[in-house]
């Protein structure tokens, strides 16, 4: 039988796992996880498992935001992270690292253009604004000195717009790289595979071992 959720909050803010999940086989294998707390948070966008500082002294908790409440795939994904903690398997993690991006020629070019545009902008508004955050105040200062709609004023405005666009592009590249690296984390790949196999029958599981599912996910871009 497939595991399924029997409720969302079970009338409580922090229900035990066995109050919201019907999965006898899992609880037979990990009876202590019946007491694992599930936190339904309105402030969280996604879902995550928060491990304890010492697994011998507690279980931690699973926290789930509104968009993923009631989704069995999300629960199984996070449960696999709990199992990784208990069994000391490879762990998952949030998308934080931009490793590999600094060697990307396009990223290097964007960074170079940002430096060049900022230097050009400082040459216009004055070196005293170097290191300051407020380009708005610098533009007011320049306007007071050279007048509005003059060539230096218009050029400074254009440079400011160029810098903002380049910084946005840089941020987008960083977010994409973080997600790509996230897909490479061993614990995340394993949890995604658990999600992928949740609706398979016993016969399908026997016919397709986990490593075959993992290879298919790699070929389809679900993991890296």
N, C-alpha and C positions, 0 to 999 in steps of 0.2 A: 504493500500500500504506500501511496505517496504521503509525505508529510503535509499537513495543512494547518493554517491558522484558525483557531476556534474563537478568536475575538481580537480586538485591538487593545483596549485598555483593561478589559475584564473588571471594569468598575473601579480600577485603582490607577493612581498616577505612576506607580512603579511596580507593576505586576511581576510575579515570578515567571520564568520562561515556560514552565509547565502549565501555567494558567492561560497562556495565549498560543501555545504550539502543541499540536497533537502529533507526536513523533515517538512512539514507544521504543522503536529500535535504537534511536539515538540516546534516549534516556537510559536504556539498558546498558549501553556502552559507556555512558558518562553520567551516572546517577547524580553526582554532585552538581551538575549543571541544571538540574531542576530548579535550584534556588537562584540561578543567575537572574539578575534584575534587568528588565527592559524599560527604558525610559523613553516616553513619547514626548518629544520636545517641539514646541511651536517655533523655536528660535533657530533650529538647525535646518539647513537646506538639504543635506544629504543624510547619510547614516554612517555610523562608525562603531567599532568596539573599543572601549576604553579599558585597557588591562589594569590590573592592580599593580602596585609597586612590588609586591611579593606574592606570587601565585599561591604560595603555601598559606597565606593569611587572608585570602579573599578571592573572589571571582571576577571583580570588575563589573562592568555593565555594558549592555548594548544600548545605544542611543539612536533614535530614528526620528527624522523630521517628517512633517505632514505629507510631503509628496510621495514618500515611500512606505507610509503606514498601511498595513493590510496587504503588502506584497510579499509573498512567500519567498520569491527569489532573493530579495534583499535580506530577509531574515536568515536564509541559508548561507548567503555570502558572508554575513557578519559572524554567523555561528562557526564557519570554517576558520575565521580568524581566532575565535575562542579556542578551537581545537589546536590550532598552531601554537597558541600560548601554553596550553596544558601539555601538549606532546613535545614542546620545544622544537617545532618544525620551523622552516623559513617563514618569516613574518611578512605581513603586508605593510602598507604605509600610505600616507597622503601624497598627492602630487606636488612635490616641493622642489625637486632638483632640476636644474637646467643644464646638467652635465651634457657635454657634447655640442651645445649650442654655440659656444665661443669659437669653435673651429669652423662654423658654418660661414662661408664667404658672404652670403646675403646679410647675415646678422652683423658681421664685421663691417660691411658697407654701411648699414644703417647707423651703427655706432659712430663710424667715421663722419658721416654726414651730420649727425647730432653735434659732434665736437666742432666741426667746421661752422655750422650755422650759429652755434652759441658764441664762438669767437667773433664771427662777423657781427652778431647782434651786440656784443660787448663793445666792439670798436665804435658802434654807433651811439649807444646809450652812456658809455663811460665805464672805465675799469672799476669804479667804486661800487658798481652793482655786481661784481664778481662774487659768486658764492651765495648771493641772496636769492630767496625764493620768489619774491614779488616782482614779476615782470610787469605787472600792471602799474605799480608805483614808478618803476624805471621809465615806462612809456610816458607817464604824466610828467616826470621830470624832464624828459627829452622834449616833450611838447611845449613846456614852459620856456625852454631854451631856444628852440628853433621854430616854434609855431606849428599849428595844426595843418594837415594836408600838404606840408612841405615834402620834398623828396626824401630827406632823412626820416621823417615821421612815417611816411607811407612804407618805406623800405623796412623800418623796424617792425611795423605791424605785420608785414608779409613774412618776415623772418620769424616772428613770434608764432604765426600760424604754421609755418613749415616745421618749427621745432615741436609744436604740439602734435602734429600729424606723425612725425618721425617717432616720437616717444610712444604714441599709441601703437604704431607698427611694431616697435620693439617689444611692447607689452604683449601684443598678440603672439609674436614669435615665442616669447618666453612661456606663455600659457600653453601653446601647442607642444613645446618641448617638454614641459612638466608632465603633460598628459601622456606623451609618448613614453617618457621614462617611467611613469606610473604603471603603464601596461607591461613594462619589463620586470617589475618587482615580482619575485617568485611567489610570495604569499598572495599577491593580488591575482596572479595568473591562476593559481590553484583555486581561489575563491570564486573567480569567474567561471572556472570549469564546473564547480559544484552547481552554480546557477544554471549552467548550460544543460547539465544532465538531470535536472530536477524532475522533468516529466517523462524520462525514459522508463520503459517497463523493465522488469527483471531480465527478460530475454534480450532486450536491446542493450542493456548494460553488459550482459555477458558477451554479446556479439561485438560490442565496441568498448575495448578497455579505455581507461582514463587517458592514457598517453595518446591514443588515436584521436579522442575528442580534443585534446590539447593541440595536436598537430593541425586538425581542421580549423580550430580557432585561430591559430597562427596564420594559416593560409588566408583566412577571411578577415584578418586585421583586428581581431578581438584582443589579441595579446601581441607583444613584440619580442 
